[in-house]
Amino acid sequence: VAEELMEETFFKLATKRPRFFGRSSFKTWLFAIARNVAVDYIRHSSKTSHISIEEYRNLPVEELNIEKAYLILI
């Protein structure tokens, strides 16, 4: 995940380079981009649940039925 976030940071750096006007140091600007990428990742990952297949198999039957019903509605 860290490598992917780093890649996205440097991709954004390359695409946003024309917007750097020198009002702050380059390191500060790069850190701001990296921080925003990380915050976006945290926001996105908090909306999705990470559950392994083994954990899914061990769920009580009621929870399995609720999840199946929800998936059918989508």
ABEGO torsion letter per residue (X at the ends): XAAAAAAAAAAAAAAAAAABAGABBAAAAAAAAAAAAAAAAAAAAAABBBBBAAAAAABBAAAAAAAAAAAAAX
